Amino acid sequence: MIIRRRLVALATLILAALVFGACRSEDQKFETNDGRLSARPGVTSAKPVPGQSNLGLDPARDAILLIPKRIGDGPIPLLVLLHGAGGRAESVLTRLGSAPEETGVAVLAVNSRYHSWDAIRHDFGPDVSFLNRALEKVFETIPVDTERMAIGGFSDGATYAISLGLINGDLFNRVVAFSPGFVVEGSTHGKPRFFISHGTADTILPIDRCSRQIVSDLRKQGYEITLREFDGGHTVPAEIALEGLRWIAER
């Protein structure tokens, strides 16, 4: 069982929330759920149109679908991408640089309902519901390769991606986490593989308390992990982003 929060990770994440302005009123109430996603890829005759567009699900905090020019005739690999605390879908997309175009991986970048993801400070809830709606629309829009479906993110988004990836490992067989903080517990399904990166000089989410501990826990449970440590801080180097998307694209 993966514990919800280690004490050191919680202290670190509180600091990160203050740094990035990821605050939400404690009296904000919402309907909770178990983190399970019901959306599943189906057969679609829709022809993917390369480019970047909003899904049109929320006028303020929408989701963005990026379809690269380099796509073949068959199903497309897909990365669901989650931003860090205080970030937005647009900003986390820029962290990938040219990697989607170079690898042919489509990206669904989703905005959290508030400043960060629900389960980071509370429980799974409206973010899971919105993500499910976004996936349903994407599955109607493009043919997705079910063998190359990934969820990933940066910072708080990486924490949320690992947590949802474990709970929905029967949907996402790959998880890409750039500088995660901890893991939110839940009932696990499937056996996804993990690509985790972290800067050895990260002062926001120190690697010893975060990724190294996460990797140790997951390996003890039999999960396959690719860990990339790099000289640097709380960021996603271009070469790491490219390697992560190549990892998703490989068959």
C-alpha positions as CSV (number, residue, x, y, z in Angstrom):
1,M,0.0,0.0,0.0
2,I,1.4,3.4,-1.0
3,I,0.8,5.8,1.9
4,R,-1.1,9.0,1.0
5,R,1.6,11.4,2.3
6,R,4.9,10.9,4.0
7,L,5.4,13.7,6.5
8,V,8.5,15.1,4.8
9,A,6.7,15.1,1.4
10,L,3.8,17.0,2.9
11,A,6.0,19.6,4.4
12,T,7.8,20.0,1.1
13,L,4.5,20.3,-0.9
14,I,3.2,22.9,1.5
15,L,6.3,24.9,0.7
16,A,5.8,24.3,-3.0
17,A,2.2,25.5,-2.8
18,L,3.3,28.7,-1.2
19,V,6.0,29.3,-3.8
20,F,3.7,28.7,-6.7
21,G,0.6,30.3,-5.2
22,A,-1.4,27.1,-5.2
23,C,-3.9,28.0,-2.6
24,R,-7.6,27.2,-2.3
25,S,-10.1,28.0,0.4
26,E,-10.5,25.1,2.8
27,D,-14.3,25.6,2.9
28,Q,-14.5,24.9,-0.9
29,K,-16.8,21.9,-1.1
30,F,-17.0,19.5,-4.0
31,E,-18.2,16.0,-4.7
32,T,-15.4,13.4,-4.2
33,N,-14.7,10.2,-6.1
34,D,-12.2,7.3,-6.2
35,G,-10.1,8.7,-9.0
36,R,-11.3,6.1,-11.5
37,L,-11.8,7.2,-15.2
38,S,-14.6,5.6,-17.2
39,A,-13.6,7.1,-20.6
40,R,-12.2,4.5,-23.0
41,P,-10.9,4.7,-26.6
42,G,-13.3,3.4,-29.3
43,V,-13.4,3.1,-33.0
44,T,-13.7,6.5,-34.7
45,S,-13.7,7.5,-38.4
46,A,-12.6,11.0,-37.6
47,K,-9.5,12.2,-39.5
48,P,-7.0,13.9,-37.2
49,V,-6.2,17.5,-38.1
50,P,-2.7,18.6,-37.1
51,G,-2.6,21.7,-34.9
52,Q,-3.5,23.0,-31.5
53,S,-7.1,23.7,-30.4
54,N,-9.2,24.1,-27.3
55,L,-11.8,21.4,-26.6
56,G,-14.5,23.9,-25.7
57,L,-15.5,22.3,-22.4
58,D,-14.9,25.3,-20.2
59,P,-14.5,29.0,-21.2
60,A,-12.1,29.8,-18.4
61,R,-10.1,26.6,-17.7
62,D,-10.4,24.4,-20.8
63,A,-8.3,21.5,-22.1
64,I,-6.0,21.8,-25.2
65,L,-5.4,19.1,-27.8
66,L,-2.2,19.2,-29.7
67,I,-2.0,17.0,-32.8
68,P,1.5,16.9,-34.3
69,K,2.1,17.0,-38.0
70,R,4.2,13.8,-37.9
71,I,1.4,11.3,-37.5
72,G,1.0,8.1,-39.5
73,D,-2.2,6.5,-40.9
74,G,-2.9,4.4,-37.8
75,P,-3.8,5.1,-34.2
76,I,-1.9,7.9,-32.5
77,P,0.1,7.7,-29.2
78,L,-1.4,10.1,-26.6
79,L,0.0,11.9,-23.6
80,V,-2.5,13.4,-21.1
81,L,-0.4,16.3,-19.6
82,L,-1.0,18.0,-16.2
83,H,0.5,21.3,-15.1
84,G,2.1,22.3,-11.8
85,A,0.7,24.3,-9.0
86,G,-0.5,27.7,-10.2
87,G,0.2,26.8,-13.8
88,R,-2.0,26.3,-16.8
89,A,-2.3,23.9,-19.7
90,E,-0.7,26.4,-22.1
91,S,2.4,26.8,-19.9
92,V,3.0,23.1,-19.3
93,L,2.7,22.5,-23.1
94,T,5.6,24.9,-23.6
95,R,7.8,22.7,-21.3
96,L,7.7,20.0,-24.0
97,G,9.1,22.2,-26.6
98,S,9.4,20.5,-30.0
99,A,9.2,17.0,-28.5
100,P,5.5,16.3,-29.6
101,E,6.4,17.2,-33.2
102,E,9.6,15.2,-33.2
103,T,8.0,12.1,-31.7
104,G,4.5,12.2,-33.2
105,V,2.8,12.0,-29.8
106,A,-0.5,13.8,-29.5
107,V,-0.9,15.8,-26.2
108,L,-4.0,16.6,-24.2
109,A,-3.1,19.3,-21.8
110,V,-5.8,19.8,-19.1
111,N,-6.4,22.6,-16.7
112,S,-7.2,21.8,-13.1
113,R,-10.5,23.2,-11.8
114,Y,-8.6,25.3,-9.2
115,H,-5.0,26.4,-8.8
116,S,-3.8,22.9,-8.4
117,W,-5.2,19.4,-8.6
118,D,-7.9,18.4,-6.1
119,A,-6.2,15.4,-4.5
120,I,-3.0,17.3,-3.8
121,R,-4.7,18.9,-0.8
122,H,-8.1,17.3,-0.5
123,D,-9.6,14.3,-2.3
124,F,-10.2,13.2,-5.9
125,G,-13.2,15.1,-7.3
126,P,-14.0,17.6,-10.0
127,D,-10.6,17.3,-11.7
128,V,-11.2,13.6,-12.4
129,S,-14.7,14.4,-13.7
130,F,-13.4,17.1,-16.1
131,L,-10.5,14.9,-17.2
132,N,-13.0,12.2,-18.0
133,R,-15.1,14.6,-20.2
134,A,-11.9,15.8,-22.0
135,L,-10.9,12.2,-22.7
136,E,-14.3,11.3,-24.0
137,K,-14.1,14.1,-26.5
138,V,-10.6,13.3,-27.6
139,F,-11.5,9.7,-28.1
140,E,-14.3,10.9,-30.5
141,T,-11.8,13.2,-32.3
142,I,-8.7,11.1,-33.0
143,P,-7.9,7.3,-33.1
144,V,-5.8,6.7,-30.1
145,D,-3.3,3.8,-29.8
146,T,-4.3,2.0,-26.6
147,E,-0.9,0.5,-26.3
148,R,0.7,3.9,-26.2
149,M,-1.5,5.9,-23.8
150,A,0.3,7.9,-21.1
151,I,-0.6,10.3,-18.4
152,G,2.1,12.7,-17.2
153,G,2.8,16.1,-15.7
154,F,5.2,18.4,-14.0
155,S,5.6,19.0,-10.2
156,D,2.0,18.9,-8.7
157,G,0.9,17.6,-12.1
158,A,3.5,14.8,-11.9
159,T,2.2,13.8,-8.4
160,Y,-1.3,13.7,-9.8
161,A,-0.3,11.8,-12.9
162,I,1.5,9.1,-10.9
163,S,-1.5,8.8,-8.5
164,L,-4.1,8.6,-11.3
165,G,-1.8,6.4,-13.4
166,L,-1.7,3.8,-10.6
167,I,-5.5,4.0,-10.1
168,N,-6.1,3.8,-13.9
169,G,-3.3,1.6,-15.0
170,D,-5.8,-0.4,-17.1
171,L,-6.3,2.8,-19.2
172,F,-2.8,4.3,-19.1
173,N,0.0,1.8,-19.6
174,R,2.7,4.5,-19.3
175,V,3.2,7.3,-16.8
176,V,5.6,10.2,-17.3
177,A,6.4,12.2,-14.2
178,F,8.7,15.3,-14.3
179,S,9.8,16.2,-10.7
180,P,6.9,14.7,-8.7
181,G,6.4,15.2,-5.0
182,F,4.6,12.2,-3.5
183,V,1.8,9.7,-4.3
184,V,-1.9,9.8,-3.3
185,E,-3.1,6.4,-2.4
186,G,-6.0,4.6,-4.1
187,S,-7.0,1.2,-5.4
188,T,-4.6,0.3,-8.2
189,H,-5.5,-1.3,-11.5
190,G,-3.2,-2.7,-14.2
191,K,0.5,-2.5,-14.2
192,P,1.7,0.8,-15.9
193,R,5.4,1.5,-16.6
194,F,6.9,4.7,-15.3
195,F,9.4,7.3,-16.6
196,I,10.4,9.7,-13.8
197,S,12.9,12.6,-14.0
198,H,14.1,14.9,-11.3
199,G,16.8,17.5,-10.8
200,T,19.5,16.7,-8.2
201,A,19.5,20.5,-7.2
202,D,15.7,20.8,-6.9
203,T,15.0,23.0,-3.8
204,I,11.3,23.0,-4.3
205,L,10.8,19.3,-4.3
206,P,14.1,17.8,-3.1
207,I,14.9,14.6,-5.0
208,D,15.8,12.5,-1.9
209,R,12.5,13.1,-0.3
210,C,10.4,12.9,-3.5
211,S,11.4,11.0,-6.6
212,R,14.0,8.7,-5.0
213,Q,11.5,7.7,-2.4
214,I,8.7,7.2,-4.9
215,V,10.9,5.1,-7.2
216,S,12.0,2.9,-4.2
217,D,8.4,2.3,-3.1
218,L,7.1,1.6,-6.6
219,R,10.0,-0.8,-7.4
220,K,9.2,-2.8,-4.2
221,Q,5.7,-3.3,-5.6
222,G,7.0,-4.6,-8.8
223,Y,6.6,-1.6,-11.1
224,E,9.0,-1.0,-14.0
225,I,10.7,2.4,-13.6
226,T,13.0,4.4,-15.8
227,L,14.6,7.1,-13.6
228,R,16.4,10.1,-15.1
229,E,18.3,12.3,-12.7
230,F,19.9,15.4,-14.0
231,D,22.0,18.3,-12.8
232,G,19.5,21.1,-12.3
233,G,16.6,22.4,-10.4
234,H,12.8,22.3,-10.6
235,T,12.4,22.1,-14.3
236,V,12.1,19.9,-17.4
237,P,15.3,20.0,-19.6
238,A,14.6,19.8,-23.3
239,E,16.5,16.5,-23.7
240,I,14.5,15.0,-20.8
241,A,11.2,16.0,-22.4
242,L,12.3,14.5,-25.7
243,E,13.4,11.3,-24.1
244,G,10.1,11.0,-22.2
245,L,8.0,11.4,-25.3
246,R,10.2,9.0,-27.3
247,W,9.6,6.5,-24.5
248,I,5.8,7.0,-24.9
249,A,6.1,6.7,-28.7
250,E,8.1,3.5,-28.8
251,R,6.2,0.3,-29.5
